[in-house]
Structure formats: structure tokens, C-alpha cells
């Protein structure tokens, strides 16, 4: 996947330096009797070197693997996002709509900290938990099966959104009125929760979340990746209710 970087204007003094470009690995699946896929992934990501998604996805069962190219954050993007989400040791990160935990696993291996995912589908949570165990990062990752409104977002230093409500809209195929209503409700709830977060909270989006960032967030970094945009927002102050940041 080709990448192109650009800095976007944000609040004075808040622009983050460009994130180092991760190297793309040329690892092939290991031969029988040598190293496992988990060892290949673990050793590479601890050096912040991206493995190909086809290699990482071999950690998942086939029904999860098949969805990777459409629904899960690519490893190379996850490395870029993780650098923005966890620039300091010991940070707490929440992935909203974490799927099988790909972002959390990449981030925990490459940057440390504590990575938490919330996901509606319990089968994906099961896959995420099993993958973290294979990669020996289960002590610093956790995955919750349930709705995002069950969690206290103020516990976290950073949050990640990769178009998390798409399944609400398209889960049954073509979106109907109920799907659009549920999607709008999730987006409105997210905007409200973001507006209430503490100053300094970092939010990274890839392909957005379907809504607008509150006006209290400063856009400090953007990067075009393929047909999407990776963006870093940093909370500056409490928002006035209903006031959002135009894009």
C-alpha cells in the first residue's frame, strides 16, 4: 500500500512530528518445524517492522481471516496509528469496534502500554483474546464483548476509530431505515462522549467514524493512506453541547 504524508494545520504548538514509515516485511510463512507464525509476527513487530497482512491474518481462524481486507486495520496502518496513540510509555488506549483485535495486538507489541478493545461480536472478541495469547501480550491487552457505552472512556489516554459503525448500517446487506437510525444514534452518542473527554485526550481516526469531531479537538496531524485518511486529534478544552468541528 502506498503512503503519502502531509501535516495539517492544528492549534499552535500541537503538531506532532511525522510518524516514521514502517518497513514492509518480506516474510514468508515459516516452514514446518521452524518458527510459528506467531513468532514471526512477534519478532517483527517488536522491532516495529510491519509483516504482510496475509502473514498476520494466519493467526486468525478462516472465518475471521476472510474479512481482513475489508474490515480490519492493515498492519502497516496499525503501526502508524499506534505511534500516534501511544507516544509515551504506559498509556491506556481504547479501540472502539476492535474486531479481532488487530490494532491492539500490533500496538502492544510495537509500543507497549495497555490496549483495550470493545466489540459487539463475541466471536471476534474470542478471536482477539486468542491472538493476544499467541503473541504473548495477553497481560497488556483486554477485549470486551458489549456496547461501547458500557465503558468509562475517561479511563483512557487515547481512542481509536476505524469506521466502527459500518456493521450497524450494512450488517444485513443493504441499509434500511432501522439501520440508518441505529447508525445515527451511535454517531451522535460518540460525538457527545468525545465532547466530554478530558483535555489532552488523543483520538486517532482512519476513515473517520461517521460523524464530526467536537470543536474542542485540534486536528494536529493527517496522513493520506490509500483511499483513506489517518488523522490525530487532541482535546484542547470542554466542548459546548452540540458544537462540532467542521472538516
C-alpha positions as CSV (number, residue, x, y, z in Angstrom):
1,X,0.0,0.0,0.0
2,X,1.5,3.3,-1.0
3,X,1.5,6.2,1.5
4,X,1.8,9.9,1.3
5,X,2.3,12.2,4.3
6,X,1.2,15.7,5.0
7,X,0.8,17.9,8.0
8,X,-2.5,19.6,8.6
9,X,-2.9,22.9,10.5
10,X,-3.9,22.5,14.1
11,X,-3.6,24.5,17.2
12,X,-0.2,26.3,17.6
13,X,2.4,24.1,19.1
14,X,0.3,21.0,18.9
15,X,1.6,19.5,15.6
16,X,3.1,16.1,16.1
17,X,6.3,15.1,14.1
18,X,5.7,12.8,11.1
19,X,5.5,9.2,12.1
20,X,8.4,7.0,10.9
21,X,7.4,4.9,7.9
22,X,7.3,1.2,8.9
23,X,9.2,-1.2,6.8
24,X,7.2,-3.8,4.9
25,X,8.4,-7.2,5.7
26,X,9.0,-9.9,3.0
27,X,8.5,-12.7,5.5
28,X,7.1,-15.9,4.0
29,X,5.0,-18.3,6.1
30,X,7.6,-20.3,8.1
31,X,8.4,-23.8,7.0
32,X,7.1,-26.6,9.2
33,X,9.3,-27.4,12.1
34,X,10.9,-23.9,12.2
35,X,9.2,-20.9,13.7
36,X,5.5,-20.5,14.1
37,X,3.5,-17.6,12.5
38,X,3.2,-16.1,16.0
39,X,6.9,-16.0,16.4
40,X,7.4,-14.4,13.0
41,X,4.8,-11.7,13.8
42,X,6.1,-11.1,17.4
43,X,9.7,-10.8,16.4
44,X,9.0,-8.4,13.6
45,X,6.6,-6.1,15.4
46,X,8.7,-5.7,18.4
47,X,11.2,-4.1,16.1
48,X,8.3,-2.0,14.6
49,X,8.7,-3.7,11.3
50,X,5.3,-4.5,9.5
51,X,4.6,-8.0,8.4
52,X,2.3,-8.5,5.4
53,X,-1.3,-8.9,6.4
54,X,-1.5,-12.3,4.8
55,X,1.0,-13.4,7.4
56,X,-0.5,-11.8,10.4
57,X,-4.0,-13.0,9.4
58,X,-2.9,-16.6,9.6
59,X,-3.2,-16.2,13.4
60,X,-7.0,-16.0,12.9
61,X,-9.5,-18.7,12.1
62,X,-10.6,-18.8,8.5
63,X,-13.9,-17.1,9.0
64,X,-12.2,-14.1,10.5
65,X,-9.3,-14.1,8.0
66,X,-11.7,-13.8,5.1
67,X,-12.9,-10.4,6.3
68,X,-9.5,-8.9,6.8
69,X,-9.0,-6.9,3.6
70,X,-12.3,-5.1,4.0
71,X,-12.9,-4.7,7.8
72,X,-9.6,-4.9,9.8
73,X,-6.9,-2.2,10.0
74,X,-3.9,-3.2,7.9
75,X,-0.7,-3.9,9.9
76,X,1.2,-1.1,8.2
77,X,-1.6,1.4,9.1
78,X,-1.9,-0.1,12.7
79,X,1.8,0.7,13.2
80,X,1.3,4.3,12.1
81,X,-1.8,4.7,14.3
82,X,-0.2,3.1,17.3
83,X,2.7,5.6,17.2
84,X,0.1,8.4,17.4
85,X,-2.0,6.7,20.1
86,X,0.9,5.7,22.4
87,X,3.7,8.3,22.2
88,X,4.7,7.8,25.8
89,X,5.2,4.6,27.9
90,X,2.3,3.2,30.0
91,X,-0.6,4.8,28.1
92,X,-4.1,3.4,28.1
93,X,-5.7,3.0,24.7
94,X,-9.2,2.1,23.7
95,X,-10.1,0.7,20.2
96,X,-13.9,1.3,19.6
97,X,-15.1,-1.5,17.4
98,X,-12.0,-3.6,17.8
99,X,-13.0,-6.6,15.7
100,X,-10.4,-9.4,16.2
101,X,-8.0,-7.1,18.0
102,X,-5.5,-6.4,15.2
103,X,-4.8,-2.8,16.2
104,X,-4.5,-3.6,19.8
105,X,-2.1,-6.5,19.2
106,X,0.1,-4.5,16.9
107,X,0.2,-1.6,19.2
108,X,1.0,-3.6,22.3
109,X,3.9,-5.4,20.6
110,X,5.4,-2.3,19.0
111,X,4.8,0.5,21.6
112,X,3.8,-1.1,24.9
113,X,1.2,0.4,27.1
114,X,-2.3,-1.1,27.8
115,X,-4.6,-1.8,24.9
116,X,-8.3,-2.4,25.3
117,X,-10.9,-3.3,22.6
118,X,-14.7,-3.1,22.8
119,X,-16.6,-5.1,20.2
120,X,-20.2,-6.2,19.8
121,X,-19.5,-9.6,18.2
122,X,-18.4,-12.1,20.9
123,X,-16.8,-14.4,18.3
124,X,-14.5,-11.6,17.3
125,X,-13.6,-10.9,20.9
126,X,-12.8,-14.6,21.3
127,X,-10.5,-14.4,18.3
128,X,-8.8,-11.3,19.6
129,X,-8.2,-12.8,23.0
130,X,-6.7,-16.0,21.5
131,X,-4.5,-14.0,19.2
132,X,-3.1,-11.8,22.0
133,X,-2.3,-15.0,23.9
134,X,-0.5,-16.5,20.9
135,X,1.6,-13.3,20.7
136,X,2.3,-13.3,24.5
137,X,0.7,-9.9,25.1
138,X,-2.4,-11.0,27.0
139,X,-1.2,-9.3,30.2
140,X,-1.3,-5.9,28.4
141,X,-4.4,-6.3,26.3
142,X,-8.1,-6.9,27.1
143,X,-11.2,-7.3,24.9
144,X,-14.7,-6.6,26.0
145,X,-17.8,-8.1,24.3
146,X,-20.5,-5.5,24.5
147,X,-21.6,-1.9,23.7
148,X,-19.2,1.0,23.9
149,X,-21.5,2.9,26.2
150,X,-20.8,0.3,28.9
151,X,-17.2,1.6,29.3
152,X,-15.8,4.7,31.1
153,X,-14.0,6.5,28.2
154,X,-12.3,8.8,30.8
155,X,-10.1,5.8,31.8
156,X,-8.2,6.1,28.5
157,X,-5.4,8.4,27.3
158,X,-6.2,7.7,23.6
159,X,-9.1,6.3,21.5
160,X,-9.1,4.8,18.0
161,X,-11.9,4.7,15.5
162,X,-11.8,2.8,12.2
163,X,-15.3,3.4,10.7
164,X,-16.7,1.3,13.6
165,X,-20.4,1.6,12.9
166,X,-20.4,0.3,9.3
167,X,-21.7,-3.1,10.5
168,X,-24.7,-1.3,12.1
169,X,-25.5,0.2,8.8
170,X,-24.6,-2.7,6.4
171,X,-24.7,-5.7,8.7
172,X,-27.9,-7.0,7.0
173,X,-26.8,-6.2,3.4
174,X,-28.5,-3.0,2.1
175,X,-29.1,-0.4,4.8
176,X,-32.8,0.1,5.8
177,X,-34.4,2.8,7.9
178,X,-33.7,0.9,11.1
179,X,-30.0,0.7,10.1
180,X,-29.8,4.4,9.3
181,X,-31.5,5.2,12.7
182,X,-29.1,3.0,14.6
183,X,-26.1,4.4,12.8
184,X,-27.2,8.0,13.5
185,X,-27.7,7.1,17.2
186,X,-24.2,5.6,17.5
187,X,-22.6,8.6,15.8
188,X,-24.5,11.1,17.9
189,X,-23.5,9.2,21.1
190,X,-19.9,9.2,20.1
191,X,-19.8,12.9,19.4
192,X,-21.3,13.5,22.8
193,X,-18.9,11.3,24.6
194,X,-15.9,12.8,22.8
195,X,-17.0,16.3,23.8
196,X,-16.9,15.2,27.5
197,X,-13.3,13.8,27.4
198,X,-10.5,15.4,29.4
199,X,-8.1,17.9,27.9
200,X,-5.1,16.2,26.3
201,X,-7.0,13.0,25.2
202,X,-5.8,11.8,21.9
203,X,-8.2,10.4,19.2
204,X,-6.9,8.7,16.0
205,X,-9.3,8.0,13.2
206,X,-8.9,6.0,10.0
207,X,-11.7,6.6,7.5
208,X,-13.4,8.5,10.3
209,X,-16.3,7.3,12.5
210,X,-19.2,8.7,10.5
211,X,-19.6,12.0,12.4
212,X,-17.8,15.2,13.2
213,X,-15.2,15.8,15.9
214,X,-16.3,18.3,18.6
215,X,-14.9,21.8,18.2
216,X,-12.7,21.3,21.4
217,X,-10.4,19.0,19.4
218,X,-7.5,20.3,17.4
219,X,-6.5,18.4,14.2
220,X,-2.8,18.1,14.6
221,X,-1.7,15.5,12.0
222,X,-3.2,13.9,8.9
223,X,-1.8,11.3,6.5
224,X,-3.3,10.0,3.3
225,X,-3.0,6.2,3.1
226,X,-4.5,4.6,0.1
227,X,-8.1,5.8,-0.3
228,X,-8.3,6.8,3.4
229,X,-7.0,9.3,5.9
230,X,-5.3,8.7,9.2
231,X,-5.9,11.7,11.5
232,X,-4.8,12.7,15.0
233,X,-7.0,14.9,17.1
234,X,-6.0,16.2,20.6
235,X,-8.6,17.6,23.1
236,X,-8.0,21.2,23.9
237,X,-11.0,22.0,26.2
238,X,-14.5,21.0,27.1
239,X,-17.0,21.5,24.2
240,X,-20.2,23.4,24.2
241,X,-23.1,20.9,23.8
242,X,-23.8,20.2,20.1
243,X,-20.8,22.1,18.8
244,X,-18.7,20.1,16.4
245,X,-15.6,20.7,14.4
246,X,-16.1,21.3,10.7
247,X,-13.9,19.4,8.2
